[in-house]
Amino acid sequence: MVTRAQLSQDRSRQRRDELLNAAIELFAEGGSRSITHRAVAAKAGLPPATTTYYFESIDDLIREALAAHIQQWTNDLENLAQVEVRADVSLDDAADFINAVFAARGPEVAALELSIFLAAARVPELRDNATRAMRALETLAVQLLARVGVADPDRLAGMTVSLVVGTAVRRQSGVYSEQTEAALLTAAIRDLVAAHLIGPGAVAETLTSLVRPSAAQS
């Protein structure tokens, strides 16, 4: 049987979570400057004094909201890394996968994730959270590369994440359509994997052979 004390604790936890979610929504709309006690309480649909009851300061509220959001993002990435991929999946499926991700997570979502990550990375108390999130993203890259048959995927994980993050930044400019962005990211990952497969020696030899005509003539 649920006691009155348990109900009170659950209600208190729910209110606290509502305040944290409201703070993230405000952060998405206008950055940290838009997060005030009154604005957060209003966004959560709670009395104005509610935030000061749960948080000592607005800075504490912001830090906890960012930490909670990054932790949830990290959990989502870790869960994705555990999802089974069918046996016949290959890099040829990458374009469809990336297009589906872009459709589900538009530029505005990517912008929010980037801004939250950067904000957290600048706060000493949250830097470890940001580090864990980035490691979770790299782990996901390792898992996906391994499942399409790439040997030694750990070596490519960091580079693959760099491509993904770079694409997330460029999507904010709107210089390319979402379809073109997906195609460019797919091509970049395929080229990266191809260079990995032929080996550093072959890559170095190919790059050495790229002599400009003017240099050859001189």
N, C-alpha and C positions, 0 to 999 in steps of 0.2 A: 504493500500500500504506500502510495506517495504521500509524504508528510507535508505539512504546511511550510516547513522550513525548506524542503526540497523544491517546492513550487516557487517559493520566494527566490531561491538561488537561481533557478532556471529563468525566471522572469528578469532577474538582475543581469544574468549572462546575456540574455537576448537583447536587452536594452543596450548593453555595452557593445555588442556586435553591431547593432543598428547604428550606433554612433560612429564606430570605426568604418562601416560601409558608407555612411553619409560623408565622412571626411574624405574618403577616396573619391567619391563622386564629385565633391567640390574641388578636389585636387585636379581631377580630369578637366573640370570646367575652367578653372582659373589659376591653378598652381597653389602653392602653399599660402600665398597672401589672401586667398579667398576663404581660408579655413579660420573661422572665428567661433567662439563658444556659441554665440547666438545663431550663426549661420548653420553650424553643424546640428544643433538641436532642432532648428526649423526644418532642415532637410530630412531629419529622422522622424519628424512629427512628434517631438517630445517637448516638454516644458523647457524654457530657456536655461534654467539652472541645472539641468540634468548633467551637462558635460562637466561642470565643476564638481559634481558629486562623485563622478567616476575617475576624473583625471585632474591631477594637481595643476597642470598648466596646459596651454594650447600646444606647446612644444612636445609635451609627453603624449598628447593625443595624436599629433602628427607622426611621431616616431612609431607609436604602437600601430597606427593605421598602415603605415608603409611596411612595417615588419610583418603584420598579419597578411597583407596582400602578397608580399614576396614569398612568404611561407606557403600560401595556398598555391601560388604559381609553381613553386618548387615541388610541392606534392603532386600537382597535375603532371609535371614533366616526368617525375619518377614513376607515376602510374602509366604514362604513355610508354615508357621504356620497357614496361613489363607486358605490353600487349603483344600477343602472338601475331606474326605476319605469315601469310600463306606461303607455302614452300616454293611456289613458282614465281614469286615476286622478283622484279629486276629493276635496274635503273631506267628501263623503258617506261616504267610506271611512275617515275618521279614527276613528270609534268602534270599528270592527273592529280597526284597527291598534293603538289604545291598549289595548283589551282584551287583545289578543295580547301586547303588551309587558308588561302587568301580570301576565298569567298566567305568562310566562316569567321575570319578575323581580319576585318577591314583595316585600312590605314589608321583610323582613329583608335582602334584597339592597340595597334603596334605603337602608336604615339604615346598612349598612356603607359604601356609597359616600359618603354624606353625612358620616359620621364620619371617614373617611379624608381626604376633601377638606378638611374643616375643620381636621383635625390638620395636614395639609400646609401649609395657608394660614397657620398660626400659626408655622411654622418658616421663618425667612428664607431658608435654603438651598433650601427646597422651594417657595417662593412662585411661582417661575417655572413650575414643573411644574403647579401648580394653575391658574395663568393660562392655560397652553397647553391644559389639559383643558377649561376653560370656553370658550375660544375655539373649540375643536373641537366642543363641543356647540352653540354658536351657529352655526357653519358648517353643521352638520348641519341645524339648523332652517332656515337660508337655503335649502339645497338642496331640502328637502322642500317648503317654501312655494313656491319657484320652480316645482317640478315639478307643482304643482296649479294653476298659473296666476296666482299672486299677483305683481303688479307691485311692484317696489322691495321685495323681501323682507328686505333688510338692515335696514330700519327696524323690522321686526317681530321680528327674531330675538331680541334681548335681552328683549323683553317676553314672547315665547313661552317662552323658557328660564325666566323668572321664574315663569310659571304652572306649568311642569313641576316646578321645584325646590320651589315652594310646595306642590304636590300631594304630592311625595315626603315633605315634612315632616309634612303632615297625615295621611298614610297610617299614620304611626307611632302615632297616637292611637287608630286603629280606630273613630273616630266615625262613619265611613261604611263601607259595604261596598265591596269592590273594584269591583264593578259600578257602584255609585253614583259612586265616585271617578272612574272612567273616563268616565262620562256627564258629570260636572261639568267635567272637564278638556276634553272635546270641546266642550261648550257654550261654555266660556270662550274657547277658541281660535277657534271660529266667530264669536263676538261680536267678538273682537279683529280678525279679518280683515274682518268686515263694516264695522266702524268705519273701518278703513284704506281700504276701497274707496269709501265714500261721501265720504271726505275730511275734513280737520280743520275746514274751514269749516262743513260740514253738521253735524258733531258739536258744534261750539261753539254753533251756532244751536239745536240740539236741547236742549243742556244749559241754555242761557239761558232756554228756554221752560219749564223745570222750576221753576216758582214755587210754593212751598207756599201752600195756601189761606189760611192765617193771614196770610202776608206780602201776598198780593193784596188781602185785605180791609182791611188797614191802610193 
